[in-house]
Amino acid sequence: MRHIWLVIPLLVACNNPEDDTDDTDDLGPFAWWEGVTRDVATSPNGHASGVACHNCYAEEGDPATSLTNTLTALHAAQAEGADLLELDVKAEGAVWIIDHEDYGATSGALLEDVLADTMLQGGDQILFVEIKETSPTAADSESLLDLFLDAGFATEGRPLVFRAFGDNRIASVRQVRTYAEAEHADAALHIRYHQLYQSIEAFSVGGFHDLMDDAAGDDWHAVELSYATPDLAGILTYARSLGLGTAVWTYPVAKGGLYCGATRDLVDIVITESPLDECRDAITADNSILHLDVWDEDPATDFEGVSLESIGRGEAPFGTVLSFTGSESITRPADDVTTGVLITAVFRPADLDLATGTSVPIVSNDAVRLSLRGTANGTELVFGATIGGADHEAIAAPLRLTDTGSNFVIAAYDGSDMRLWLDVSETGVTPANGLSGTIDGLGSDWVIGSDPSGSAFFTGYIQFVSVQEL
């Protein structure tokens, strides 16, 4: 029997899928997906995490070829399970064109021709429109909205999204919003507005929190962060605390499926270049073994013998955390992983001064462990597993970890390679590749904050732990 330990809303409850006791869905902090008729990709823990097809169009040498290939790309994405279809647009001579950048080219398909497609109109996917126009006029922005409304988009159950980076391009999003609210009040109810951010948009946690405050103050519906943003998980949590929806861009082809699975309970929309069906399968797979998220628990309460603390604005990880002092642990019933495993964690150790050879687990059972280990060169992060009777490890070198902010870790064994990402980067990581065989499942309980024998304990903060079978 598999046990799923679920946090609702985004918090703590227990659920056994065979008992089917959970009838609440975690649709996000302000329910970004509420009212959407499409059957959006949803994790087994109830969190809706829609899959967006990145740049779902084709740039070609002439408008006719671009139109043909753009429609081919859109239809393929619809068939592969995309929940959102990204179109990049810019205006040339008051005509809106599909184009990735505003460099004056006129070879892209005419947006009006794309929107006239009957398969696109007849689908239930949400159009995810990034405005690339660098010199927007109010007239151009108004004509942009008119194109979508004339084609039948922005309706109940199928919202329309306008997005842009926060330079002069965001002015067009503001102009669209002003026009919609003034002249198209009924349609305005079904239009959403997002701002995108580069990974270096700010140079500190507090700086990103300032940006999230600004987005909430501007009444944006969601923020979109690069997956390479430092303290990504913490910034997403801060945005959630403000009632903002969240999106992450753009997961790469090679690792997109793993990233989709690893973040499926942390973000409302994932934008990916990986195969869309692979990403959707990773989000929806009924493979949750352990799921714990306490970010908005009441810090005045006790959580299974572990104290809760609140970390404030400008710090990381933001929100409520489990505070381990070196003698506590949380146990979940045994549920073996065999073929492979995917672990996601957000934590902050009390310090990184571990004695050489000392190993401190973050989460583990008898066959799998994510832990800190002291070396002569400092404390390293270790993802270990017993495979075919032998121990194997992927290691993130010292200096990659921090004890002054949050560490966002993804660890995976897929039956061949053991890989480790710290803050969604493999820099300084030594993987264990070319393996074969299944993980030796010994039937032991999963333990957070200690090893199964209770001989080594973690000290510091843990906010999020997910274990999935691959």
C-alpha atoms as one frame of an Amber mdcrd trajectory, in Angstrom:
protein
   0.000   0.000   0.000   1.386   3.412  -0.920   0.949   6.277   1.508   0.851
   9.861   0.267   1.486  12.483   2.907  -0.129  15.634   1.681  -0.147  19.250
   2.776  -3.534  20.990   2.175  -3.813  23.778   1.361  -0.171  23.475   0.464
  -0.037  22.118   4.007  -0.382  19.129   6.260  -2.785  16.235   6.008  -2.549
  12.550   5.334  -4.037  10.787   2.399  -4.079   7.198   1.305  -5.243   7.103
  -2.327  -6.834   3.708  -1.793  -9.083   5.268   0.846  -9.776   8.292  -1.374
 -10.232  10.508   1.684  -8.949  13.728   0.103 -11.482  15.720  -1.853  -9.736
  19.127  -1.838  -7.534  20.428  -4.616  -4.613  22.791  -4.154  -5.203  25.139
  -7.050  -2.691  27.713  -5.874  -2.769  30.629  -3.460  -5.411  32.607  -5.310
  -6.631  29.653  -7.373  -5.046  30.599 -10.719  -6.746  27.587 -12.290 -10.110
  28.066 -10.603 -12.894  28.205 -13.146 -10.748  26.905 -16.022 -12.646  24.182
 -17.859  -9.558  22.404 -19.180  -8.404  19.295 -17.306  -5.072  20.863 -16.372
  -2.063  18.760 -15.335  -2.415  18.133 -11.597  -0.115  16.321  -9.191  -1.380
  13.401  -7.094  -1.135  15.797  -4.138  -3.828  17.977  -5.716  -1.690  20.879
  -6.975  -2.503  22.158 -10.470   0.720  22.783 -12.418  -0.125  23.564 -16.029
   2.277  22.742 -18.857   3.076  25.582 -21.267   4.528  24.936 -24.705   7.480
  27.315 -25.012   7.617  29.392 -28.222   4.807  27.403 -29.791   5.317  28.832
 -33.268   7.787  28.817 -36.156   9.950  31.669 -37.417  10.522  31.287 -41.133
  11.647  33.341 -44.134   8.164  34.393 -45.212   4.726  34.796 -43.575   3.052
  31.947 -45.450   5.643  29.353 -44.428   5.683  30.708 -40.884   1.900  30.361
 -40.695   1.931  26.773 -41.932   4.651  25.692 -39.542   3.240  27.688 -36.639
  -0.112  25.954 -36.969   1.679  22.610 -37.182   3.494  23.398 -33.915   0.308
  24.528 -32.201  -1.662  21.477 -33.285   1.127  19.158 -32.151   1.226  20.854
 -28.739  -2.536  20.471 -28.412  -2.214  16.761 -29.166   0.687  16.320 -26.731
  -1.234  17.707 -23.757  -0.139  21.334 -23.461  -2.336  23.362 -21.130  -1.003
  26.699 -22.408   0.276  27.703 -25.850   2.894  30.452 -25.975   2.794  32.964
 -28.806   5.331  35.808 -29.006   4.035  38.886 -30.818   5.213  42.334 -31.925
   3.753  45.124 -34.055   5.172  46.257 -37.385   3.347  49.126 -39.066   0.318
  48.566 -36.821   0.189  44.890 -37.881   0.736  42.253 -35.209   3.211  39.527
 -36.228   4.501  36.328 -34.643   8.145  36.971 -33.752  10.557  36.187 -30.918
  12.174  39.635 -30.919  11.312  43.145 -32.056  14.080  43.610 -34.623  11.953
  44.969 -37.448  11.520  41.688 -39.338   8.229  41.097 -41.138   8.629  37.437
 -42.090   6.569  35.986 -39.248   3.005  34.808 -39.599   0.296  37.418 -39.186
  -1.287  36.979 -35.762  -4.742  37.472 -37.269  -4.186  34.448 -39.540  -2.992
  32.281 -36.650  -6.026  33.166 -34.530  -8.366  32.292 -37.398  -7.360  28.621
 -37.164 -10.401  26.503 -36.327  -8.442  23.883 -34.329  -6.959  26.612 -32.168
 -10.327  28.264 -31.687 -12.008  24.940 -30.953  -9.473  23.784 -28.369  -9.495
  24.472 -24.645  -5.824  25.391 -24.266  -5.066  28.837 -22.842  -3.272  31.258
 -25.155  -0.140  32.484 -23.380   0.832  35.672 -25.175   4.221  37.301 -24.609
   4.373  40.837 -25.956   7.766  41.581 -27.528   6.893  45.050 -28.847   9.523
  47.478 -27.526   7.744  50.721 -28.504   4.104  50.032 -27.739   1.454  52.592
 -28.500  -1.980  52.519 -26.936  -3.532  52.109 -30.397  -1.359  49.081 -31.158
  -2.127  47.475 -27.805  -5.830  48.043 -28.271  -5.735  46.479 -31.720  -3.900
  43.491 -30.231  -6.701  42.814 -27.788  -9.294  43.306 -30.518  -7.655  40.577
 -32.606  -8.089  38.035 -29.816 -11.610  39.101 -28.922 -12.725  39.087 -32.558
 -11.375  35.525 -32.872 -13.405  34.388 -29.849 -10.763  34.185 -27.144 -10.973
  35.350 -23.484 -14.159  33.523 -22.531 -15.516  31.956 -19.375 -13.528  28.823
 -18.599 -10.766  29.716 -21.058  -8.852  32.821 -19.930  -6.372  34.704 -22.088
  -2.952  35.684 -20.709  -0.819  38.685 -21.649   2.776  38.770 -20.400   5.978
  40.734 -20.796   9.312  41.451 -19.173   9.401  44.510 -16.948  11.204  46.856
 -19.340   9.350  49.087 -21.803   7.529  46.027 -23.145   5.401  45.821 -19.992
   3.756  49.092 -21.062   1.789  47.181 -23.690   0.397  44.817 -21.046  -0.731
  47.828 -19.034  -2.311  49.381 -22.134  -4.177  46.166 -22.924  -5.465  46.036
 -19.366  -6.643  49.650 -19.374  -8.453  49.146 -22.680 -10.023  45.852 -21.610
 -11.358  47.252 -18.355 -12.675  50.415 -20.005 -14.173  49.026 -23.213 -14.557
  45.250 -22.796 -15.694  44.752 -19.212 -17.160  41.283 -19.826 -14.032  39.949
 -21.516 -11.794  41.650 -18.932 -13.007  39.111 -16.372 -11.290  36.399 -18.409
  -7.931  38.088 -19.085  -4.866  37.648 -16.896  -1.665  39.631 -16.732   1.831
  38.387 -15.867   5.308  39.870 -15.530   8.464  37.923 -16.392  11.808  38.250
 -14.593  15.370  37.414 -15.548  17.459  35.325 -13.135  19.547  38.438 -12.397
  16.598  40.814 -12.150  17.717  41.451  -8.569  20.929  40.601  -6.745  19.570
  39.593  -3.365  16.672  37.731  -1.802  15.338  41.011  -0.474  15.593  42.552
  -3.929  13.450  39.790  -5.420  10.967  40.158  -2.582  10.742  43.862  -3.482
   9.918  42.870  -7.059   7.221  40.488  -5.885   5.756  43.250  -3.722   5.692
  45.520  -6.772   3.926  42.840  -8.830   1.281  42.370  -6.162   0.882  46.148
  -5.915   0.344  46.300  -9.690  -2.376  43.650  -9.365  -0.634  41.225 -11.707
  -2.163  37.789 -11.641   1.158  35.941 -11.680   4.925  36.284 -11.825   7.213
  34.216 -14.047  10.739  33.381 -12.873  13.688  31.804 -14.655  14.476  28.344
 -13.332  18.063  29.583 -12.869  16.981  32.234 -10.342  18.923  31.959  -7.050
  16.653  30.938  -4.163  13.976  30.024  -6.703  11.886  27.991  -4.256  11.957
  30.730  -1.627  10.945  33.463  -4.072   8.093  31.312  -5.373   6.934  30.850
  -1.784   7.085  34.581  -1.118   5.051  35.245  -4.270   2.496  32.664  -3.151
   2.220  34.431   0.218   1.196  37.619  -1.628  -1.573  35.836  -3.526   0.340
  35.773  -6.806   0.218  32.863  -9.215   3.630  31.526 -10.219   5.302  30.260
 -13.377   8.840  29.037 -14.083  10.599  29.321 -17.455  12.057  27.593 -19.414
  12.846  23.976 -18.591  15.346  22.568 -21.113  14.837  19.644 -23.440  17.192
  17.228 -21.697  16.025  17.605 -18.085  12.593  19.160 -18.447  10.704  16.044
 -17.442  12.617  15.725 -14.169  12.211  19.401 -13.398   8.472  19.206 -14.129
   8.131  16.383 -11.615  10.396  17.975  -9.025   8.507  21.291  -8.943   4.985
  20.059  -9.579   3.799  21.057  -6.082   5.693  24.362  -5.989   4.540  26.233
  -9.094   1.275  26.888 -10.961   2.700  26.878 -14.515   5.834  25.272 -15.963
   7.136  26.476 -19.317   9.180  23.806 -21.031  11.012  22.842 -24.180  11.026
  19.182 -23.158   8.435  16.853 -24.704   5.104  18.122 -23.470   3.644  14.692
 -22.817   6.761  13.784 -20.799   6.360  16.892 -18.662   2.648  16.295 -18.172
   3.242  12.659 -17.216   5.849  13.738 -14.645   3.343  16.121 -13.042   0.387
  13.744 -13.004   2.166  10.460 -12.188   0.706   8.673  -9.157   4.159   8.119
  -7.686   4.234  10.247  -4.537   5.873   8.467  -1.618   6.455  11.357   0.753
   5.236  14.953   0.516   5.773  17.554   3.218   5.366  21.327   2.882   4.932
  23.576   5.927   5.541  27.020   4.430   2.338  28.576   5.788   1.744  26.486
   8.899   1.035  28.438  12.068   4.492  28.843  13.647   2.929  28.874  17.104
   1.979  25.216  16.760   4.011  22.040  17.160   4.477  19.679  14.225   4.845
  16.048  15.322   7.343  16.960  18.003   9.269  19.457  15.859   9.001  23.172
  16.530   7.923  25.543  13.781   9.529  28.938  13.167   8.725  31.811  10.858
  11.374  33.277   8.552  10.516  36.774   7.431  10.708  38.926   4.350  14.203
  39.348   2.914  15.400  36.010   4.292  15.385  32.460   2.998  13.677  30.116
   3.008  10.728  32.472   3.445   7.767  31.342   5.540   7.265  28.684   8.158
   9.966  26.045   8.581  10.546  22.976  10.704  13.278  23.787  13.237  15.458
  20.770  13.983  17.795  21.191  16.954  19.690  17.918  16.643  17.393  15.456
  18.384  14.109  15.449  16.429  12.898  13.575  13.390   9.685  12.922  11.471
   8.905   9.384  10.343   6.735   8.236   7.482   5.738   4.604   6.876   7.932
   2.429   4.679   7.322   2.614   0.969  10.165   1.221  -1.099  11.493   2.739
  -4.272  13.049   0.272  -6.648  13.465   1.355 -10.265  14.359   4.956  -9.466
  13.725   7.899  -7.177  13.280  11.681  -7.373  13.868  13.758  -4.230  13.172
  17.478  -3.874  14.031  19.427  -0.722  14.259  22.998   0.565  16.414  23.363
   3.677  18.932  25.506   5.535  21.509  23.921   7.863  22.343  25.636  11.137
  25.996  25.647  10.090  28.336  23.899   7.677  31.080  23.065  10.160  30.779
  19.285  10.164  33.645  17.094  11.294  35.337  15.162   8.510  33.459  11.919
   7.884  30.347  13.011   9.782  27.149  12.398   7.816  23.885  14.151   8.653
  20.772  12.994   6.751  18.089  15.397   5.567  15.790  12.606   4.401  16.610
   8.900   4.184  15.623   5.287   4.493  17.850   2.199   4.579  18.525   2.349
   0.834  18.361   6.051  -0.131  19.733   9.168   1.531  20.077  12.893   0.915
  22.599  14.120   3.448  25.373  16.510   4.414  28.870  15.144   4.933  31.913
  16.800   6.415  35.192  16.644   4.475  38.624  18.173   4.899  37.565  20.800
   2.339  34.199  21.607   3.866  30.669  20.188   3.927  29.370  18.507   0.781
  25.879  17.450  -0.248  25.460  13.733  -0.945  22.728  11.837  -2.760  23.353
   8.166  -2.107  21.606   4.911  -2.907  22.264   1.192  -2.595  21.927  -0.324
  -6.059  22.561  -3.988  -6.700  24.235  -4.385  -3.324  26.707  -1.536  -3.839
  26.585   2.059  -2.615  26.714   4.848  -5.199  26.759   8.612  -4.725  26.297
  11.878  -6.550  28.101  14.668  -4.720  27.846  18.467  -4.754  31.206  19.899
  -3.768  31.721  22.119  -0.715  31.070  25.834  -1.237  27.868  25.053  -3.141
  25.841  24.889   0.077  24.762  27.850   2.190  23.829  28.196   5.847  22.641
  31.788   5.439  19.901  31.109   2.874  17.884  28.251   1.476  19.202  25.297
  -0.510  16.853  24.002  -3.202  17.866  20.439  -4.077  16.708  18.009  -6.752
  18.202  14.508  -6.734  17.335  11.712  -9.148  18.233   8.121 -10.007  16.525
   6.976 -13.192  17.854   3.427 -13.423  21.052   4.559 -15.120  22.358   7.861
 -13.744  22.464   9.412 -10.284  22.300  13.190 -10.630  22.102  16.090  -8.232
  21.060  19.706  -8.778  21.614  22.427  -6.197  19.575  25.541  -6.949  18.783
  23.874 -10.296  22.456  23.766 -11.289  24.884  20.887 -11.710  27.901  23.145
 -11.285  30.360  21.467  -8.927  28.402  18.206  -8.945  29.995  14.799  -9.533
  27.259  12.444 -10.789  27.315   8.658 -10.825  26.533   7.726 -14.414  26.337
   4.473 -16.322  24.777   2.466 -13.505  22.220  -0.283 -13.899  19.839  -2.081
 -11.643  17.171  -1.258  -9.141  17.483   0.315  -5.716  17.714  -2.235  -2.923
  14.450  -1.669  -1.052  14.780  -2.841   2.546  11.326  -1.882   3.722  12.485
   0.727   6.241  10.580   3.856   7.149  11.385   7.210   5.569  12.829   9.653
   8.078  13.182  13.433   7.815  15.904  14.980   9.973  17.662  11.764  10.922
  18.866   8.410   9.671  16.548   5.415  10.213  18.551   4.221  13.221  18.370
   7.588  14.960  22.138   7.835  15.318  22.661  11.068  13.343  20.459  14.168
  13.372  20.107  17.228  11.189  20.293  20.679  12.762  18.648  23.589  11.002
  15.516  24.347   8.984  13.572  22.103   6.600  10.558  23.474   4.753   9.787
  21.108   1.896  10.536  17.435   1.171   9.155  15.351  -1.685  10.043  11.780
  -2.602   8.711  10.242  -5.806   9.285   6.878  -7.429  10.606   7.053 -10.981
